[in-house]
Amino acid sequence: MPSFHTPRRIVSLQPSATVILAAVGELDRVIACTKYCADVVPEIASRPRIILADSWTANAEQIIATQPDLVIAAVPYQEKAVVEILKAGARFLGLAPKTLADIYTDIAIVTGAVGAGNRGDAVIASMQQQIEHVRTRTAGSPRPRVFCEEWGKPLIASQAWVAELVEAAGGEFVGAPGRQISAQDVAGMDPDIVIAAWCGAGDRVPLEKIVLERNWQGTHAARAARVYCIRDEYLNTPAPTLLRGLDALAFAIHPERFAVTAGIRQITPVRSSTVVDLPL
């Protein structure tokens, strides 16, 4: 695709799109992004860029003022804002992945739009190879039951792509991906491992507090101190960043096979006086 047919002024309201563009060396096209994009792609600060509100609170006038030729956002998005953006003559691309396959498709679409389809294909192939490598290393190992959450109030299980990564890392994902669930129901499932990766929380999930408030002290996960916080962007950014989340999951699920990695924090062991046994 000739370069003069590709968008040169991109507004990215979706951190995953910013990660994808960075992965193929096209970050210079991003003229404006959100603070969450800057959090997950620190090199965005290497040159002045306009910081905009995110997909949930974006202001159409603010976006149009940057004179973009492509706006990338997460879906759902503000319908009125989309109308105004399209009226201004900018193209709009809304991403709504659920699975790893969807993420690969999004990578192909975003990189294809900027004339970097071959580099996008290489990124996809690298992700697939690394995921399969971890899957191979865990083949035949015991599969502990893992509950992952992307939000705490209300309690929401992580997305389907996280469930796929848990399976690749040698675990069994419990609960329905992306669905709200009660703390009592999670306790009833008695997971061996609990992973908290709250959207927008970075690595600041208060593990000890949520175990006590939810009466999870008697779960296998709490009794074995196998309750972890993984950095938000490592599991909730549907892009190559997920490979960091996969490394963290692999350590949490099979520490005998994988080394500890950046972005994961383990709970302080629960005192025996606070443990309540669950019925067998």
Residue pairs with C-beta under 8 A, 6 or more apart in sequence:
1 112
1 115
1 117
2 115
3 115
5 115
6 113
6 114
6 115
7 29
7 68
7 69
7 70
7 91
7 113
7 114
8 29
8 69
9 29
9 31
9 66
9 67
9 68
9 69
9 70
10 21
10 29
10 30
10 31
10 68
10 69
10 70
10 71
10 72
10 114
11 30
11 31
11 32
11 33
11 52
11 63
11 66
11 68
11 70
11 71
11 72
11 90
12 18
12 21
12 30
12 32
12 33
12 34
12 37
12 72
13 33
13 34
13 37
13 52
13 53
13 54
13 55
13 58
13 71
13 72
13 73
13 74
13 77
14 37
14 55
14 72
14 73
14 74
14 95
15 34
15 36
15 37
15 39
15 40
15 41
15 233
15 237
15 239
16 95
16 97
16 103
16 106
16 237
16 238
16 239
16 241
17 72
17 93
17 95
17 106
17 110
17 239
18 27
18 30
18 33
18 37
18 40
18 41
18 44
19 40
19 41
19 237
19 239
19 240
19 241
20 106
20 107
20 110
20 111
20 120
20 123
20 239
20 240
21 27
21 29
21 30
21 110
21 111
21 114
22 41
22 43
22 44
23 119
23 123
23 239
23 240
24 111
24 114
24 116
24 119
24 120
24 123
25 116
25 119
26 111
26 114
26 116
27 41
27 43
27 44
28 47
29 114
30 37
30 44
30 49
31 49
31 50
31 66
31 68
32 49
32 50
32 51
32 52
32 63
32 66
32 68
33 44
33 49
33 50
33 51
33 52
34 51
34 52
34 53
34 54
34 55
35 51
35 54
36 54
36 200
37 44
38 44
38 45
38 49
38 51
39 202
39 233
40 233
40 237
40 241
50 66
52 58
52 59
52 62
52 63
52 66
53 59
53 62
55 73
55 74
55 77
56 78
58 73
58 77
58 78
58 81
59 81
60 78
60 80
60 81
60 84
60 85
61 84
63 71
63 81
63 85
63 90
64 84
64 85
64 88
64 90
68 90
69 90
69 91
70 90
70 91
70 92
70 93
70 113
71 85
71 90
71 91
71 92
71 93
72 93
72 94
72 95
72 110
73 92
73 93
73 94
73 95
74 94
74 95
74 96
75 94
75 95
75 96
76 96
77 94
82 92
82 94
85 92
86 92
93 109
93 110
93 113
95 106
95 110
95 238
96 102
97 103
97 105
97 106
97 161
97 238
98 159
98 160
98 161
98 178
99 160
99 161
99 164
100 131
100 161
100 164
100 165
102 161
102 238
103 161
103 238
103 239
103 242
104 124
104 127
104 128
106 238
107 120
107 123
107 124
107 239
107 240
108 117
108 120
108 121
108 124
110 120
111 117
111 119
111 120
111 121
111 123
112 120
123 240
126 240
127 240
127 242
127 243
130 243
130 246
131 165
131 168
131 243
131 246
132 168
134 168
134 169
134 170
134 246
134 250
135 167
135 168
135 169
135 170
137 170
137 250
137 257
137 258
138 168
138 169
138 170
138 250
138 253
138 254
138 257
141 170
141 254
141 257
143 170
143 171
143 172
144 170
144 171
144 172
144 191
144 192
144 193
144 226
144 253
145 171
145 172
145 174
145 189
145 190
145 191
145 192
145 193
146 166
146 171
146 172
146 173
146 174
146 191
146 192
146 193
146 194
146 195
146 249
146 252
146 253
147 157
147 173
147 174
147 175
147 186
147 189
147 191
147 193
147 194
147 195
147 221
148 157
148 158
148 162
148 163
148 166
148 173
148 194
148 195
148 196
148 197
148 235
149 155
149 156
149 157
149 158
149 194
149 195
149 196
149 197
149 198
150 156
150 157
150 158
150 159
150 162
150 178
150 197
150 198
150 199
150 235
150 236
151 198
151 199
152 196
152 198
152 205
152 210
154 180
155 180
155 181
155 182
155 183
155 186
155 214
156 178
156 179
156 180
156 181
157 175
157 176
157 177
157 178
157 179
157 180
157 181
158 177
158 178
158 195
158 197
158 235
158 236
159 177
159 178
159 236
159 238
160 177
160 178
161 238
161 242
162 173
162 177
162 197
162 235
162 245
163 173
163 177
165 235
165 242
165 245
165 246
165 249
166 172
166 173
166 249
166 253
167 173
168 246
169 246
169 249
169 250
169 252
169 253
169 254
170 250
170 253
170 254
170 257
171 193
171 249
171 253
174 189
174 191
175 181
175 185
175 186
175 189
183 214
183 215
183 216
184 215
186 194
186 214
186 216
187 214
187 215
187 216
187 218
187 219
187 278
190 219
190 220
190 278
191 219
191 220
191 221
192 220
192 221
192 224
192 226
193 221
193 226
193 227
193 228
193 252
193 253
194 211
194 216
194 219
194 221
194 222
194 226
194 227
194 228
195 228
195 229
195 230
195 235
195 249
195 252
196 205
196 207
196 210
196 227
196 228
196 229
196 230
197 205
197 229
197 230
197 231
197 232
197 234
197 235
197 236
197 245
198 205
198 232
199 232
199 236
200 232
201 232
202 231
202 232
202 233
203 229
203 230
203 231
203 232
203 263
203 265
204 229
205 229
207 227
207 228
207 229
207 265
207 266
207 267
207 268
208 267
208 268
210 216
211 217
211 222
211 227
211 267
211 270
212 274
215 276
216 222
216 227
217 223
217 270
217 274
217 275
217 276
218 275
218 276
218 277
218 278
219 278
220 226
221 227
222 267
222 270
222 275
223 270
223 275
225 266
225 267
225 268
225 269
225 270
226 252
226 266
227 266
227 267
228 248
228 252
228 264
228 265
228 266
228 267
229 264
229 265
230 245
230 248
230 249
230 252
230 263
230 264
231 244
231 245
231 248
231 263
231 264
233 241
234 241
234 242
234 244
234 245
234 248
234 263
235 242
235 245
235 248
235 249
244 261
244 262
244 263
245 263
247 258
247 261
248 261
248 262
248 263
248 264
250 257
250 258
251 258
251 259
251 260
251 261
251 264
252 264
